[in-house]
Amino acid sequence: MEKKIIDDYLKYDSDAGRYVMDPEQEVRDRVEKDYWKMVLRNLVRDWRLYLMLVPMLFIFLCWRYLPMYELLASFKVNLTGTNRVAEMEFVGFSNFYEVMFGSRRMMFWQAFRNTFVLSAYGLLFGFPVPIILALFFNEIKSNAYRSVLQVFTYLPRFISTVIITTLVWMLLSGKGIVPGATPGVISKLLVNLGLISQETAIRGVMYHAEYFRAVYIIQGIWEGAGYGSIVYFAAVIAISPTNYEAAQMDGAGKMQQLRYVVLPAMLSTIVIMLIVRIGALLSIGYETVLLLRHNNTYVTAQVISTLAIDWKDEANVNLATVPEMVNNITSMLLVIGANMISRRVTETSLY
Amino acid sequence: MKRRLEISELIFKILAYFFLTVFALCCLYPFIYAISSAISGKYYVDTNRIILLPKEIQFLAFKAVFENNSFWSNYANTLFLTFFGTIFSLVTSILGGYALSKKRLLFRRVFNFFLVFTMWFSAGVVPQFLNYVATQRVFRDIGIYDDKWMIVIAMGMNAMNIVLLRNAFESVPSEIEEAAIVDGATEFQVLTKVYVPMSKSTIATVGLFFGISRWNGYFWARMMIRNPNEWPLQVYIRNYLENNIWNSDADTIFNNPYAETSIVYAMVVCAIIPILIIYPYIQKYFAKGVNLGGVKE
């Protein structure tokens, strides 16, 4: 900005300032020579606004940022039996070495692999389902029937993890341990379909490590697909009917309509959601895993967060925070990478 | 101009009707099954003979749950956490989101980054646990012995929800605010009389998100609350499942006139009824609110 313009605005300054919403205020702020004087005047003028920020900032500082300091326990060792991270002895990377290459490496890499595999399968099988649901919802022209279907399919998203996992246990394994008990309803169905053996069903599907991933992912789809379709459905119904008509005039079948009319309209939403999912690849919902796993299924069910929870009790917090540190750094890199790609591809930054 | 459906369109439509109906029924089935099992006879539940409809209807399991005092005291705890937790989170988020939506706020980018960074990088379970233990100590020091307040204040804030509110407030035209200020409204009045009414659907959505997550909260309540009388409902149900269903002797189970699992189903039904009651009213709001929040950027 040139000197002359600045002077103009400064001259104009003398009689302004009576109104809080003075339109020149911002310009004047920007060209103010004494930066801190401007800051101070802003604080005085908008003190109510800053006061409104305080509770939120306080909560985030105390319960989102202070835990990041506790994460530094992974670089420390507890010599005095204290439970304060600040009083522990700094040792550098020796905890990391022990967890990643030392005596605990098997457990760590198993959990790391499980986390990654569960997320990747969840992405592979779970990601297309809401899109397909949205396309199907669009086919149903009766508003009343569609609303009913939507109400039903969104519902599981609002039921607690505890209740959903309880139902999963009950439906799959029945009571399991009671003598003479037969397997749960879904297990019986699976036996009839020939997907699992009778023996497996009686011993309980949930006690078999090889089925954990399938259970977890199907449970996730059942819970989240209907709700996840909202955002895609919004993109689909925004398409003008004339586009379909034009395509039909040109003799396009349904698949061609989907390919040339619907897909282009949904593409940006799909790309954004995909990038969000890739960014969240390593942050798996530990609550669900914790409630669905069993002593027999740790081989496939142990993920980073649950491993950390276990180690907190059986070893110490210094070792328990190491997997989380590794996980957090990796997933932050994924998020930043995904965000960069998003900026390139869709010209919108997600965050 | 009406035109005949092409064969491919017809097939797609039939597929859509078929799969959506099946999927919707699948979404509903576990809940119907839970209700049926809760009110069926002991023999049928114990041998897993309930498929869809109840057999030999009786309400003894519900009666047992209704007479269970600790269940209802835990229910009251959940109501407490949901009510105060939602109000606390919502008020704090509205204030913060409103301030962040103002262009004249200095260091706006810094504050935004402060918020959004927590979406990129969260400390993880164990550091959070250490932090909450320290918080508990501080709360005890200042004389708050009820852990429920700690859960209300320390947990459940969500950067995403604040961003949704911020975006909604940003989309309110600034002329309206100016008009209100010329009429002599204070900052707080501008927020409560102009911005809040104009962003009702987003606020309803975010309030619903907070309320649902408070009602459903399990893990931290289990980790932080030692006294079983202070537990919320979810912890009680899971604990009941672990201790009375999985780890109990077969002998003790067979004494009751109802199946022991019917108790769990009855509790499940009691726990989801409040959600089922409010859900249809808010359902139309959140579809709208989510779209509004998503479109903006």
Boltz contact constraints between the chains, C-beta under 6 A:
constraints:
  - contact:
      token1: [A, 20]
      token2: [B, 181]
      max_distance: 6.0
  - contact:
      token1: [A, 21]
      token2: [B, 178]
      max_distance: 6.0
  - contact:
      token1: [A, 21]
      token2: [B, 181]
      max_distance: 6.0
  - contact:
      token1: [A, 42]
      token2: [B, 106]
      max_distance: 6.0
  - contact:
      token1: [A, 48]
      token2: [B, 187]
      max_distance: 6.0
  - contact:
      token1: [A, 49]
      token2: [B, 99]
      max_distance: 6.0
  - contact:
      token1: [A, 49]
      token2: [B, 105]
      max_distance: 6.0
  - contact:
      token1: [A, 52]
      token2: [B, 95]
      max_distance: 6.0
  - contact:
      token1: [A, 52]
      token2: [B, 99]
      max_distance: 6.0
  - contact:
      token1: [A, 53]
      token2: [B, 96]
      max_distance: 6.0
  - contact:
      token1: [A, 53]
      token2: [B, 99]
      max_distance: 6.0
  - contact:
      token1: [A, 55]
      token2: [B, 92]
      max_distance: 6.0
  - contact:
      token1: [A, 56]
      token2: [B, 92]
      max_distance: 6.0
  - contact:
      token1: [A, 56]
      token2: [B, 96]
      max_distance: 6.0
  - contact:
      token1: [A, 59]
      token2: [B, 157]
      max_distance: 6.0
  - contact:
      token1: [A, 63]
      token2: [B, 154]
      max_distance: 6.0
  - contact:
      token1: [A, 64]
      token2: [B, 118]
      max_distance: 6.0
  - contact:
      token1: [A, 66]
      token2: [B, 131]
      max_distance: 6.0
  - contact:
      token1: [A, 67]
      token2: [B, 123]
      max_distance: 6.0
  - contact:
      token1: [A, 67]
      token2: [B, 127]
      max_distance: 6.0
  - contact:
      token1: [A, 67]
      token2: [B, 128]
      max_distance: 6.0
  - contact:
      token1: [A, 67]
      token2: [B, 131]
      max_distance: 6.0
  - contact:
      token1: [A, 68]
      token2: [B, 123]
      max_distance: 6.0
  - contact:
      token1: [A, 70]
      token2: [B, 127]
      max_distance: 6.0
  - contact:
      token1: [A, 70]
      token2: [B, 130]
      max_distance: 6.0
  - contact:
      token1: [A, 70]
      token2: [B, 131]
      max_distance: 6.0
  - contact:
      token1: [A, 71]
      token2: [B, 123]
      max_distance: 6.0
  - contact:
      token1: [A, 71]
      token2: [B, 127]
      max_distance: 6.0
  - contact:
      token1: [A, 136]
      token2: [B, 16]
      max_distance: 6.0
  - contact:
      token1: [A, 136]
      token2: [B, 20]
      max_distance: 6.0
  - contact:
      token1: [A, 139]
      token2: [B, 13]
      max_distance: 6.0
  - contact:
      token1: [A, 139]
      token2: [B, 16]
      max_distance: 6.0
  - contact:
      token1: [A, 149]
      token2: [B, 20]
      max_distance: 6.0
  - contact:
      token1: [A, 149]
      token2: [B, 24]
      max_distance: 6.0
  - contact:
      token1: [A, 151]
      token2: [B, 283]
      max_distance: 6.0
  - contact:
      token1: [A, 152]
      token2: [B, 24]
      max_distance: 6.0
  - contact:
      token1: [A, 152]
      token2: [B, 27]
      max_distance: 6.0
  - contact:
      token1: [A, 152]
      token2: [B, 28]
      max_distance: 6.0
  - contact:
      token1: [A, 153]
      token2: [B, 24]
      max_distance: 6.0
  - contact:
      token1: [A, 153]
      token2: [B, 27]
      max_distance: 6.0
  - contact:
      token1: [A, 155]
      token2: [B, 27]
      max_distance: 6.0
  - contact:
      token1: [A, 156]
      token2: [B, 27]
      max_distance: 6.0
  - contact:
      token1: [A, 158]
      token2: [B, 212]
      max_distance: 6.0
  - contact:
      token1: [A, 158]
      token2: [B, 275]
      max_distance: 6.0
  - contact:
      token1: [A, 159]
      token2: [B, 272]
      max_distance: 6.0
  - contact:
      token1: [A, 160]
      token2: [B, 216]
      max_distance: 6.0
  - contact:
      token1: [A, 160]
      token2: [B, 234]
      max_distance: 6.0
  - contact:
      token1: [A, 162]
      token2: [B, 218]
      max_distance: 6.0
  - contact:
      token1: [A, 162]
      token2: [B, 234]
      max_distance: 6.0
  - contact:
      token1: [A, 162]
      token2: [B, 237]
      max_distance: 6.0
  - contact:
      token1: [A, 162]
      token2: [B, 238]
      max_distance: 6.0
  - contact:
      token1: [A, 163]
      token2: [B, 268]
      max_distance: 6.0
  - contact:
      token1: [A, 166]
      token2: [B, 241]
      max_distance: 6.0
  - contact:
      token1: [A, 167]
      token2: [B, 30]
      max_distance: 6.0
  - contact:
      token1: [A, 174]
      token2: [B, 48]
      max_distance: 6.0
  - contact:
      token1: [A, 175]
      token2: [B, 261]
      max_distance: 6.0
  - contact:
      token1: [A, 178]
      token2: [B, 250]
      max_distance: 6.0
  - contact:
      token1: [A, 179]
      token2: [B, 250]
      max_distance: 6.0
  - contact:
      token1: [A, 182]
      token2: [B, 47]
      max_distance: 6.0
  - contact:
      token1: [A, 182]
      token2: [B, 48]
      max_distance: 6.0
  - contact:
      token1: [A, 230]
      token2: [B, 287]
      max_distance: 6.0
  - contact:
      token1: [A, 230]
      token2: [B, 290]
      max_distance: 6.0
  - contact:
      token1: [A, 231]
      token2: [B, 294]
      max_distance: 6.0
  - contact:
      token1: [A, 234]
      token2: [B, 291]
      max_distance: 6.0
  - contact:
      token1: [A, 253]
      token2: [B, 6]
      max_distance: 6.0
  - contact:
      token1: [A, 253]
      token2: [B, 8]
      max_distance: 6.0
  - contact:
      token1: [A, 254]
      token2: [B, 8]
      max_distance: 6.0
  - contact:
      token1: [A, 254]
      token2: [B, 9]
      max_distance: 6.0
  - contact:
      token1: [A, 254]
      token2: [B, 12]
      max_distance: 6.0
  - contact:
      token1: [A, 287]
      token2: [B, 219]
      max_distance: 6.0
  - contact:
      token1: [A, 305]
      token2: [B, 125]
      max_distance: 6.0
  - contact:
      token1: [A, 308]
      token2: [B, 125]
      max_distance: 6.0
  - contact:
      token1: [A, 308]
      token2: [B, 126]
      max_distance: 6.0
  - contact:
      token1: [A, 309]
      token2: [B, 125]
      max_distance: 6.0
  - contact:
      token1: [A, 312]
      token2: [B, 126]
      max_distance: 6.0
  - contact:
      token1: [A, 317]
      token2: [B, 126]
      max_distance: 6.0
  - contact:
      token1: [A, 320]
      token2: [B, 126]
      max_distance: 6.0
  - contact:
      token1: [A, 321]
      token2: [B, 126]
      max_distance: 6.0
  - contact:
      token1: [A, 324]
      token2: [B, 124]
      max_distance: 6.0
  - contact:
      token1: [A, 324]
      token2: [B, 126]
      max_distance: 6.0
  - contact:
      token1: [A, 328]
      token2: [B, 121]
      max_distance: 6.0
  - contact:
      token1: [A, 328]
      token2: [B, 124]
      max_distance: 6.0
  - contact:
      token1: [A, 332]
      token2: [B, 120]
      max_distance: 6.0
  - contact:
      token1: [A, 332]
      token2: [B, 121]
      max_distance: 6.0
  - contact:
      token1: [A, 335]
      token2: [B, 120]
      max_distance: 6.0
  - contact:
      token1: [A, 348]
      token2: [B, 297]
      max_distance: 6.0
  - contact:
      token1: [A, 351]
      token2: [B, 116]
      max_distance: 6.0
